[in-house]
Amino acid sequence: MNGSYEPGKPLSLDWRATDLDWLPEPPEARNRREHAAMMVIMFDACMEYCGQARPITYSRNRNHYAGKGRYQGSLYRYTLIVPAVDKLAEAGLIDHWKAPVAGGPTGRQSEFKASPLLIEALPNEPPLHWVEPGELVRLKDADGNLIPYQDSLRTVRDRRMLREINEAISGFDLDINAPSVERNGQILMIGEDSIYLARNHLYRVFNGGWSLGGRLYGPWWQNCRRVHRPFITINGEPTVEPDYEQLHPRLLYGHCGHILDSNAYTVPGFKRADGKLAWNVLLNASTRQKAVMAIANTLGDSAEIENCYYQAVRLVEALEKRHAPISEYFGSGFGLRLQNIDAGMAEHVMRKTLKQGIPCLPVHDSFITPERHEDVVLEAMDEAFERATKKPQISYN
């Protein structure tokens, strides 16, 4: 795997086979679990080859695997993954690049791809199917790493709710009806993007605490480019995507006892896109200075960093002045608390619509639904917003 560096995708153990007659015999394993690890590694390599054909990255650092069983499954262990990769590489079933040390001096992890031997054996339509993620309720630390946790009534309730929603969604026929789509079984290719229609389950991600984040992630339609989403069909019907405009600004103003009476992102002398980016950075950054630096880095390249920093300061000051009633929340990391609220709103919308048998696919602050059900979804969205702004949910406690 020499040549120019290609960004990879992390190893996942989410694929299973309905037929193994096509698969080359893997090397001899120490036990059944190592054999199973080799199989799912080959499945992942095959599916990635059929999609974007990126290298698959994995860690050879033993510490990386500690406490990951809840999220990745019982096969995701250093003592299984690393020996399995090495044996598959030796057998010529994967092409392997091993980082010199854990993480490597270049910051790259070890990686592999399906070898010509494995690709040659692959049927035109791989007999592989995606399985539900091992954990539907996920908790990350401040650095974005998944961390273990003890179950509570809340996590048990969230997991049950997600299973009910996922079961309902799995009963819908989801597709993309666009002229530029190329099909390879259950994989759709649109330009350089690959979409796995089987990947239609939602899970929740909390960030540093159970009142931070909690948004729904995972399904293919969330990773579908905005330009392609209008072509999504549900049960063969065309869809629409009603959304909340300026959701976080409106939520924050409402909880502070004020009404947002104009566009929150419009700042004289700046593009609206820059104003929107700066607003979101200010709400999510833990300090004002971190927000200014992050905004400066997006306004231009390193050769203009001094001027960009000056422009970022001006933009932040203009937003603080314009939004004085809520400016105390800027540089406070409060965006994650707002995400927790909009996650609860999304849950309300989905529960209400799915209870009526109406398909509703969440994209954080918008929902994809058949055209004929748009009014019902809009009504549920309005109800969710009203409930959220009436509750005293925002606090520093």
C-alpha positions as CSV (number, residue, x, y, z in Angstrom):
1,M,0.0,0.0,0.0
2,N,2.6,2.5,-1.2
3,G,2.1,5.8,-3.0
4,S,0.1,8.9,-2.0
5,Y,-1.8,8.8,1.3
6,E,-5.5,8.1,1.1
7,P,-7.7,9.0,4.1
8,G,-9.0,5.8,5.5
9,K,-12.1,4.7,7.4
10,P,-12.0,3.0,10.8
11,L,-12.4,-0.8,11.0
12,S,-16.0,-1.8,11.7
13,L,-17.3,-5.3,12.5
14,D,-20.8,-4.6,11.2
15,W,-21.1,-7.0,8.3
16,R,-22.1,-10.6,8.2
17,A,-22.4,-13.1,5.3
18,T,-25.5,-15.0,4.1
19,D,-23.4,-17.3,2.0
20,L,-19.7,-18.3,2.4
21,D,-19.1,-20.4,-0.7
22,W,-17.5,-17.5,-2.5
23,L,-15.1,-16.6,0.4
24,P,-11.5,-17.9,0.2
25,E,-10.6,-20.1,3.2
26,P,-9.0,-18.0,5.9
27,P,-5.8,-19.2,7.5
28,E,-5.9,-21.5,10.5
29,A,-7.1,-19.7,13.7
30,R,-6.2,-20.4,17.3
31,N,-9.9,-20.6,18.2
32,R,-13.4,-19.8,17.0
33,R,-13.2,-16.2,18.1
34,E,-10.1,-15.5,16.1
35,H,-11.7,-17.2,13.1
36,A,-14.8,-15.0,13.5
37,A,-12.5,-11.9,13.7
38,M,-10.8,-12.8,10.5
39,M,-14.2,-13.3,8.8
40,V,-15.6,-9.9,9.8
41,I,-12.4,-8.2,8.8
42,M,-12.6,-9.7,5.3
43,F,-16.3,-8.7,5.1
44,D,-15.4,-5.1,6.0
45,A,-12.6,-5.1,3.4
46,C,-15.0,-6.5,0.7
47,M,-17.7,-3.9,1.4
48,E,-15.3,-1.0,1.4
49,Y,-13.9,-2.2,-1.9
50,C,-17.4,-2.2,-3.4
51,G,-18.0,1.4,-2.1
52,Q,-15.3,4.0,-1.9
53,A,-12.4,1.6,-1.7
54,R,-10.6,3.5,1.0
55,P,-8.0,1.9,3.2
56,I,-9.4,0.6,6.5
57,T,-7.5,1.8,9.5
58,Y,-7.1,0.0,12.8
59,S,-4.9,0.3,15.9
60,R,-2.0,-1.9,17.0
61,N,-2.0,-0.2,20.4
62,R,-3.3,-2.5,23.1
63,N,-4.6,0.5,25.1
64,H,-6.9,1.5,22.2
65,Y,-9.1,-1.6,22.8
66,A,-9.6,-1.1,26.5
67,G,-13.3,-0.7,27.4
68,K,-14.5,-0.8,23.7
69,G,-16.4,-4.0,24.0
70,R,-19.7,-2.2,24.8
71,Y,-19.5,-0.3,21.5
72,Q,-17.7,-2.5,19.1
73,G,-18.7,-6.0,20.2
74,S,-16.8,-8.9,21.8
75,L,-14.6,-9.4,18.8
76,Y,-13.1,-6.0,19.1
77,R,-10.0,-6.9,21.2
78,Y,-6.3,-6.4,20.7
79,T,-5.7,-10.2,21.1
80,L,-8.1,-10.9,18.3
81,I,-7.9,-8.1,15.8
82,V,-4.1,-7.7,15.5
83,P,-3.3,-11.4,15.1
84,A,-6.2,-11.8,12.7
85,V,-5.0,-8.9,10.5
86,D,-1.4,-10.3,10.5
87,K,-2.6,-13.8,9.5
88,L,-4.8,-12.5,6.7
89,A,-2.0,-10.3,5.4
90,E,0.4,-13.3,5.4
91,A,-2.2,-15.4,3.6
92,G,-2.5,-12.7,0.9
93,L,-6.1,-12.0,1.6
94,I,-5.5,-8.3,2.5
95,D,-2.9,-5.8,1.5
96,H,-1.4,-4.4,4.7
97,W,0.5,-1.4,5.8
98,K,1.8,-1.5,9.3
99,A,2.6,1.8,11.1
100,P,6.2,1.8,12.5
101,V,4.9,2.3,16.0
102,A,1.5,2.7,17.5
103,G,0.1,5.8,15.8
104,G,3.2,6.1,13.7
105,P,5.5,9.1,13.5
106,T,3.2,10.5,10.8
107,G,0.2,10.1,13.1
108,R,-1.3,7.4,10.8
109,Q,-2.7,4.2,12.1
110,S,-2.0,0.8,10.4
111,E,-4.3,0.1,7.5
112,F,-5.3,-2.5,5.0
113,K,-7.4,-3.2,1.9
114,A,-8.9,-6.2,0.2
115,S,-6.2,-7.9,-1.8
116,P,-6.5,-8.9,-5.5
117,L,-7.1,-12.5,-4.3
118,L,-10.0,-11.5,-2.2
119,I,-11.4,-9.1,-4.8
120,E,-11.3,-11.8,-7.5
121,A,-13.4,-14.1,-5.3
122,L,-16.0,-11.3,-4.6
123,P,-19.4,-11.8,-6.4
124,N,-20.9,-8.9,-8.3
125,E,-23.4,-8.5,-5.5
126,P,-21.7,-9.4,-2.2
127,P,-24.0,-11.6,-0.1
128,L,-23.3,-9.5,3.0
129,H,-25.8,-7.8,5.3
130,W,-25.3,-5.1,7.9
131,V,-26.1,-5.8,11.5
132,E,-27.4,-3.4,14.2
133,P,-24.7,-1.5,16.1
134,G,-23.6,-3.2,19.3
135,E,-24.6,-0.2,21.4
136,L,-27.3,2.3,20.7
137,V,-26.5,4.7,23.6
138,R,-23.0,6.0,23.4
139,L,-21.0,8.3,25.8
140,K,-17.9,10.2,24.7
141,D,-15.4,12.1,26.9
142,A,-14.3,15.7,26.2
143,D,-11.8,14.6,23.6
144,G,-14.4,12.6,21.6
145,N,-13.4,9.2,22.8
146,L,-16.0,6.5,23.6
147,I,-15.9,5.7,27.3
148,P,-17.5,3.0,29.4
149,Y,-20.5,3.7,31.6
150,Q,-22.9,2.0,34.0
151,D,-26.4,1.5,32.8
152,S,-29.2,3.5,34.5
153,L,-33.0,3.8,34.1
154,R,-32.3,6.6,31.5
155,T,-29.9,4.5,29.3
156,V,-32.2,1.5,29.5
157,R,-35.1,3.7,28.5
158,D,-33.2,5.4,25.6
159,R,-32.0,2.0,24.3
160,R,-35.6,0.6,24.3
161,M,-36.9,3.8,22.5
162,L,-34.2,3.5,19.8
163,R,-34.9,-0.1,19.2
164,E,-38.6,0.7,18.7
165,I,-37.8,3.5,16.3
166,N,-35.2,1.4,14.4
167,E,-37.7,-1.4,14.1
168,A,-40.3,0.9,12.6
169,I,-37.8,2.5,10.2
170,S,-36.6,-1.0,9.0
171,G,-40.1,-1.6,7.8
172,F,-39.9,1.2,5.3
173,D,-38.5,0.9,1.8
174,L,-35.8,3.6,1.6
175,D,-34.0,4.4,-1.7
176,I,-32.6,7.2,-3.8
177,N,-34.1,7.8,-7.2
178,A,-31.6,10.0,-9.0
179,P,-30.3,9.7,-12.6
180,S,-26.6,9.7,-11.4
181,V,-27.0,6.8,-9.0
182,E,-25.0,3.6,-9.8
183,R,-26.2,0.4,-8.0
184,N,-24.1,-2.5,-6.7
185,G,-26.5,-4.6,-4.8
186,Q,-27.3,-2.7,-1.6
187,I,-24.6,-0.1,-2.2
188,L,-25.4,3.1,-4.1
189,M,-22.7,5.2,-5.7
190,I,-23.3,8.9,-6.3
191,G,-20.1,10.4,-7.7
192,E,-17.4,9.5,-5.2
193,D,-19.9,8.9,-2.4
194,S,-21.0,5.4,-1.4
195,I,-24.3,4.8,0.4
196,Y,-25.1,1.6,2.2
197,L,-28.9,1.4,2.3
198,A,-28.8,-1.3,5.0
199,R,-27.2,1.1,7.4
200,N,-30.5,2.6,8.6
201,H,-30.3,2.3,12.4
202,L,-30.1,5.3,14.7
203,Y,-28.0,5.5,17.9
204,R,-27.5,8.4,20.4
205,V,-24.2,10.1,21.2
206,F,-23.8,12.0,24.4
207,N,-20.7,14.2,24.8
208,G,-19.1,14.4,28.3
209,G,-22.4,13.9,30.2
210,W,-26.0,12.8,29.9
211,S,-27.2,16.4,29.6
212,L,-24.7,17.2,26.8
213,G,-25.4,16.2,23.2
214,G,-27.5,13.1,22.8
215,R,-28.3,13.6,19.1
216,L,-29.3,10.8,16.8
217,Y,-26.6,9.5,14.4
218,G,-25.7,6.6,12.3
219,P,-28.1,6.1,9.3
220,W,-27.1,6.6,5.7
221,W,-29.4,9.5,4.9
222,Q,-27.6,11.7,7.4
223,N,-24.3,11.2,5.5
224,C,-26.0,11.8,2.2
225,R,-25.1,15.1,0.6
226,R,-27.8,17.8,0.9
227,V,-27.9,18.0,-2.9
228,H,-28.9,14.4,-3.1
229,R,-31.4,14.2,-0.3
230,P,-34.3,15.6,-2.3
231,F,-34.1,12.4,-4.4
232,I,-34.7,10.1,-1.4
233,T,-37.9,8.0,-1.7
234,I,-39.8,6.3,1.1
235,N,-42.0,3.3,0.0
236,G,-41.6,4.6,-3.5
237,E,-43.0,8.0,-2.7
238,P,-41.2,11.4,-3.2
239,T,-40.1,13.2,0.0
240,V,-39.7,16.6,1.4
241,E,-37.4,17.8,4.2
242,P,-39.1,20.4,6.5
243,D,-36.6,21.9,8.9
244,Y,-36.2,24.3,11.9
245,E,-34.7,27.6,10.8
246,Q,-32.1,29.0,13.2
247,L,-33.1,26.4,15.7
248,H,-30.3,27.0,18.3
249,P,-30.6,30.8,18.2
250,R,-34.4,30.6,18.7
251,L,-34.1,28.1,21.5
252,L,-31.5,30.1,23.3
253,Y,-33.4,33.4,23.0
254,G,-36.6,31.6,24.1
255,H,-35.0,30.2,27.2
256,C,-33.6,33.6,28.1
257,G,-37.1,35.1,27.9
258,H,-36.5,36.9,24.6
259,I,-37.7,36.5,21.0
260,L,-35.3,36.4,18.1
261,D,-36.9,38.9,15.7
262,S,-34.4,38.8,12.8
263,N,-31.7,36.6,11.2
264,A,-29.2,35.6,13.9
265,Y,-26.4,35.1,11.5
266,T,-26.5,38.4,9.5
267,V,-23.7,40.7,10.6
268,P,-23.0,44.0,8.7
269,G,-19.6,43.7,6.8
270,F,-19.5,39.9,6.9
271,K,-21.0,37.2,4.7
272,R,-24.0,35.4,6.3
273,A,-22.0,32.1,6.0
274,D,-19.3,33.6,8.2
275,G,-21.8,34.9,10.7
276,K,-23.4,31.4,10.9
277,L,-20.1,29.7,11.4
278,A,-19.0,32.2,14.0
279,W,-22.3,31.8,15.9
280,N,-21.9,28.0,16.1
281,V,-18.3,28.2,17.1
282,L,-19.0,30.7,19.8
283,L,-21.7,28.5,21.3
284,N,-19.6,25.3,21.2
285,A,-16.2,26.6,22.2
286,S,-15.3,26.4,25.9
287,T,-13.8,29.9,25.9
288,R,-14.1,33.1,24.0
289,Q,-10.4,33.0,23.0
290,K,-10.7,29.5,21.6
291,A,-13.7,30.6,19.6
292,V,-11.8,33.5,18.1
293,M,-8.8,31.3,17.1
294,A,-11.1,28.7,15.6
295,I,-13.0,31.4,13.6
296,A,-9.7,33.0,12.4
297,N,-8.5,29.6,11.1
298,T,-11.6,29.3,8.9
299,L,-11.4,32.8,7.5
300,G,-8.2,32.3,5.5
301,D,-4.9,30.5,5.2
302,S,-1.8,30.8,7.4
303,A,-0.3,33.5,5.3
304,E,-3.1,35.8,6.3
305,I,-3.5,34.6,9.9
306,E,-2.8,38.1,11.4
307,N,-5.5,39.7,9.3
308,C,-7.9,36.8,9.9
309,Y,-7.4,37.0,13.6
310,Y,-8.3,40.7,13.5
311,Q,-11.4,39.9,11.3
312,A,-12.4,37.1,13.8
313,V,-12.2,39.5,16.7
314,R,-14.4,42.0,14.8
315,L,-16.9,39.4,13.9
316,V,-17.2,38.1,17.5
317,E,-17.5,41.6,18.9
318,A,-20.3,42.3,16.4
319,L,-22.2,39.2,17.3
320,E,-21.8,39.9,21.0
321,K,-23.2,43.4,20.5
322,R,-26.0,42.3,18.3
323,H,-27.0,39.4,20.6
324,A,-26.4,41.1,24.0
325,P,-29.4,39.4,25.7
326,I,-27.8,36.0,25.3
327,S,-24.1,36.8,24.8
328,E,-23.2,35.4,28.2
329,Y,-23.5,31.9,26.6
330,F,-20.9,32.6,24.0
331,G,-17.6,30.9,24.7
332,S,-19.3,28.7,27.3
333,G,-19.5,25.3,25.5
334,F,-23.3,25.7,25.8
335,G,-24.0,24.3,22.3
336,L,-24.0,20.8,23.6
337,R,-26.8,21.6,26.0
338,L,-28.8,23.0,23.1
339,Q,-28.1,19.8,21.2
340,N,-29.5,17.9,24.1
341,I,-32.7,19.8,23.8
342,D,-33.0,19.5,20.0
343,A,-32.3,15.7,20.4
344,G,-35.3,15.5,22.7
345,M,-37.4,17.5,20.1
346,A,-36.3,15.0,17.4
347,E,-37.4,12.1,19.6
348,H,-40.8,13.7,20.2
349,V,-41.3,14.3,16.4
350,M,-40.4,10.7,15.5
351,R,-42.4,9.1,18.3
352,K,-45.5,11.1,17.3
353,T,-45.3,10.5,13.6
354,L,-44.2,6.8,13.7
355,K,-47.1,6.1,16.1
356,Q,-49.4,7.2,13.3
357,G,-47.4,5.0,10.8
358,I,-45.9,8.0,9.1
359,P,-42.3,7.6,8.0
360,C,-40.0,10.3,9.5
361,L,-36.2,10.3,9.1
362,P,-34.2,12.7,11.4
363,V,-31.4,14.9,10.2
364,H,-30.8,16.7,13.5
365,D,-32.9,19.9,12.8
366,S,-34.9,18.5,9.8
367,F,-36.9,15.5,9.0
368,I,-37.3,13.6,5.7
369,T,-40.9,12.4,5.1
370,P,-43.2,11.6,2.2
371,E,-44.7,14.7,0.6
372,R,-48.2,13.9,1.5
373,H,-47.4,13.8,5.2
374,E,-45.5,17.1,5.4
375,D,-48.3,18.9,7.3
376,V,-48.5,16.2,10.0
377,V,-44.7,16.4,10.5
378,L,-44.7,20.2,10.6
379,E,-47.4,20.1,13.3
380,A,-45.3,17.6,15.3
381,M,-42.3,19.9,14.9
382,D,-44.2,23.0,16.1
383,E,-45.4,21.0,19.1
384,A,-41.9,19.8,19.9
385,F,-40.5,23.4,19.7
386,E,-43.3,24.8,21.9
387,R,-42.7,22.0,24.5
388,A,-39.0,22.6,24.5
389,T,-39.2,26.4,24.9
390,K,-41.7,26.2,27.8
391,K,-39.5,23.9,29.9
392,P,-36.7,25.5,32.0
393,Q,-34.2,23.1,30.6
394,I,-31.2,25.4,30.3
395,S,-29.1,25.8,33.4
396,Y,-25.5,25.6,34.4
397,N,-26.3,22.9,37.0
